[in-house]
Amino acid sequence: MSGWHIPDDLRERYLEGALEPALAMSVDAHLGRCADCRAAVPYDQDWLDESWARLETELITPRLSLAERLLRHGGVPDHLARLLSATPTMSRSWLAAVVAVLAFAVLAARAQADYLPAFLIVAPVLPLAGIALAYGARVDPAHELVAATPMSGPRLLLTRATAVLAVSAALAGLASPLLPAPPGLAAAWLLPALAAASGCLALSNRLPVPMAALSMGGVWLAIVGAGRLIGSWLAVFGPAPQIGYGVAAVLLTYRFYRVSAR
């Protein structure tokens, strides 16, 4: 180790924050290995203790969000509960938006039965929007951090997509009994939602997730439009189409697994 130490004028400029980044980093590196220079840097012991206490509170024992507490009480492992609670579309603003859309669709259907298809058409699209906003560098503040962990890539996408689909389906399921329709028809959105989400996952192997979600949304609207052309919006929610949606959901999910495992 050399006998060089930080000169007084350089130390003063460093403490004032007046050094250019490269030189400041050099001073930081020297302070890390030179006890004499560290001892020459003044500091407030009370402030230092308080800073360490704040770091411990935020990083070691952080306050759990309501969503994370509920997930842990439900038996979800701690690391998954933390990951899912950090999903952008699990935020209160997103959930409030989903509730607002569903409430508007239910009120419209109850006001006039002709608007019932609006709920059935919108419900499968909500999980797609949630998936599009749940994964990726542009929407997830923790994307770069998570990308360096074993949970990155398809596994993270599948985990968050499943969470988004489950929450969206639960909210739509709570709204379904309020519709002026038989139970079978009120729940006719579920298999299309599963198929659309599975298709989004399958396409994500070739397209960015937002583009995959947008593409599947377009496919769903095209199916609905085709049903309208043959006479009725409700044609796409009949028994035969429902079987098709179920089969498509299974096949597309299987394809996502196969391609992601390569």
Residue pairs with C-beta under 8 A, 6 or more apart in sequence:
1 33
1 34
5 34
5 36
5 37
5 40
6 14
6 27
6 30
6 31
6 34
6 37
6 40
10 19
10 27
11 27
11 37
11 40
11 41
13 19
14 24
14 27
15 41
15 42
19 27
30 37
31 37
31 38
31 41
57 63
64 72
65 85
67 84
67 85
67 90
68 81
68 82
68 84
68 85
71 80
71 81
71 84
71 85
72 78
72 81
76 84
80 159
83 146
83 151
83 156
83 159
83 160
84 90
84 159
84 160
84 163
86 142
87 134
87 140
87 160
87 163
87 164
88 94
88 133
88 134
88 139
88 140
88 141
89 129
89 130
89 131
89 133
89 134
89 160
89 164
90 134
90 163
90 164
90 167
94 130
94 133
95 167
95 171
98 126
98 130
98 167
98 168
98 171
99 171
101 122
101 126
102 119
102 122
102 123
102 126
102 171
102 172
102 175
103 175
105 115
105 118
105 119
105 122
105 123
105 175
106 119
106 175
106 178
106 179
108 115
108 118
108 119
109 115
109 116
109 118
109 119
109 179
109 180
109 181
110 178
110 179
110 180
113 180
116 179
116 180
116 181
116 185
117 224
117 233
117 234
119 175
119 179
119 189
120 185
120 188
120 189
120 233
120 234
120 237
121 220
121 221
121 224
121 233
123 168
123 172
123 189
123 193
124 189
124 192
124 193
124 195
124 196
124 220
125 196
125 217
125 220
126 168
126 172
126 193
127 161
127 164
127 165
127 168
127 169
127 193
127 196
127 197
128 196
128 197
128 200
128 213
128 214
128 216
128 217
128 220
129 213
129 217
130 164
130 165
130 167
130 168
131 157
131 160
131 161
131 164
131 165
131 197
131 200
131 201
131 209
131 213
132 139
132 200
132 209
132 210
132 212
132 213
132 214
133 139
133 210
134 140
134 160
134 161
134 163
134 164
134 209
135 143
135 156
135 157
135 160
135 161
135 209
136 143
136 208
136 209
136 210
137 143
137 144
140 146
146 152
146 156
147 153
151 159
153 260
154 204
154 205
154 256
154 260
155 260
157 201
157 204
157 209
158 201
158 256
158 260
161 197
161 200
161 201
165 193
165 194
165 197
168 193
169 190
169 193
172 189
172 190
172 193
173 187
173 190
176 183
176 186
176 187
176 189
177 183
177 186
179 185
179 186
185 234
185 237
188 237
188 242
189 237
191 242
191 245
191 246
191 249
192 220
192 236
192 237
192 245
194 245
194 246
194 249
195 245
195 246
195 248
195 249
195 252
196 216
196 217
196 219
196 220
197 216
197 249
198 248
198 249
198 250
198 252
198 253
198 256
199 212
199 216
199 219
199 248
199 252
200 209
200 212
200 213
200 215
200 216
201 212
201 252
201 253
201 256
202 252
202 253
202 255
202 256
202 259
203 211
203 212
203 215
203 216
204 212
204 256
205 256
205 259
205 260
206 212
207 215
223 236
224 233
224 236
226 236
227 233
227 234
227 235
227 236
228 235
235 241
